[in-house]
């Protein structure tokens, strides 16, 4: 991610998983990343999901160029400056930020965007 996005610092990932699911009218791609570090890894997860979608496009473009990649979004993350959890299906499309920032010097925990 840090090679693609300016000012995005390199993060040593502990885990990164891509899930692809068939849904009516297309596929759903979900990328989950985790790290034991003082920063979040949402950029790595968003990059992973986007590159996976581009890979699917590249593999399917011989069949049709009428392929759309839509709705790349963060669903949830924990750690970093604050936790985040998007309310799936909410009318506003905005997420909630319900938790307090972790205190300085606390033990890092895995992040899941």
ZIBEL-V178049 format. One record per residue. N is the residue number from 1. RES is the residue in one letter. PSI is psi in whole degrees, -180 to 180 (999 if undefined). NEAR is the number of other ideal C-beta (glycine too) atoms within 10 Angstrom. Layout:
n: (N & N)
res: (RES & RES)
psi: (PSI & PSI)
near: (NEAR & NEAR)
This chain:
n: (1 & 2 & 3 & 4 & 5 & 6 & 7 & 8 & 9 & 10 & 11 & 12 & 13 & 14 & 15 & 16 & 17 & 18 & 19 & 20 & 21 & 22 & 23 & 24 & 25 & 26 & 27 & 28 & 29 & 30 & 31 & 32 & 33 & 34 & 35 & 36 & 37 & 38 & 39 & 40 & 41 & 42 & 43 & 44 & 45 & 46 & 47 & 48 & 49 & 50 & 51 & 52 & 53 & 54 & 55 & 56 & 57 & 58 & 59 & 60 & 61 & 62 & 63 & 64 & 65 & 66 & 67 & 68 & 69 & 70 & 71 & 72 & 73 & 74 & 75 & 76 & 77 & 78 & 79 & 80 & 81 & 82 & 83 & 84 & 85 & 86 & 87 & 88 & 89 & 90 & 91 & 92 & 93 & 94 & 95 & 96 & 97 & 98 & 99 & 100 & 101 & 102 & 103 & 104 & 105 & 106 & 107 & 108 & 109 & 110 & 111 & 112 & 113)
res: (X & X & X & X & X & X & X & X & X & X & X & X & X & X & X & X & X & X & X & X & X & X & X & X & X & X & X & X & X & X & X & X & X & X & X & X & X & X & X & X & X & X & X & X & X & X & X & X & X & X & X & X & X & X & X & X & X & X & X & X & X & X & X & X & X & X & X & X & X & X & X & X & X & X & X & X & X & X & X & X & X & X & X & X & X & X & X & X & X & X & X & X & X & X & X & X & X & X & X & X & X & X & X & X & X & X & X & X & X & X & X & X & X)
psi: (-41 & -21 & -20 & -33 & 120 & 141 & 9 & 116 & 152 & 140 & 129 & 101 & 140 & -32 & 147 & 124 & 138 & 129 & 134 & 127 & 133 & 130 & 161 & 124 & 4 & -149 & 158 & 130 & 131 & 131 & 129 & 129 & 149 & 155 & 151 & 91 & 168 & 11 & 162 & 165 & 30 & -34 & -38 & -41 & -43 & -40 & -44 & -45 & -40 & -44 & -36 & -42 & -40 & -34 & -44 & -44 & -47 & -39 & -25 & -7 & -21 & -27 & -37 & 142 & 1 & 55 & 135 & 139 & 117 & 160 & 65 & 121 & 156 & 128 & -45 & 155 & 153 & 146 & -172 & -151 & -36 & 155 & 162 & 140 & 114 & 136 & 106 & 130 & 4 & 144 & -37 & -23 & 6 & 148 & 175 & 153 & 73 & -13 & 162 & 155 & 146 & 145 & 149 & 142 & 3 & 162 & 128 & 148 & 159 & 144 & 140 & 97 & 999)
near: (19 & 13 & 7 & 10 & 12 & 5 & 5 & 13 & 10 & 9 & 18 & 8 & 17 & 13 & 11 & 15 & 11 & 16 & 11 & 12 & 9 & 8 & 7 & 4 & 5 & 13 & 12 & 11 & 19 & 14 & 22 & 18 & 27 & 20 & 22 & 13 & 18 & 15 & 15 & 23 & 29 & 20 & 19 & 24 & 27 & 18 & 21 & 22 & 24 & 15 & 15 & 18 & 20 & 11 & 13 & 16 & 13 & 10 & 9 & 12 & 11 & 7 & 8 & 7 & 8 & 6 & 13 & 8 & 14 & 7 & 7 & 12 & 10 & 16 & 18 & 17 & 20 & 17 & 24 & 19 & 10 & 14 & 19 & 20 & 15 & 15 & 12 & 8 & 6 & 10 & 6 & 6 & 10 & 9 & 17 & 12 & 10 & 9 & 11 & 8 & 10 & 17 & 6 & 6 & 6 & 10 & 6 & 13 & 13 & 14 & 27 & 19 & 23)
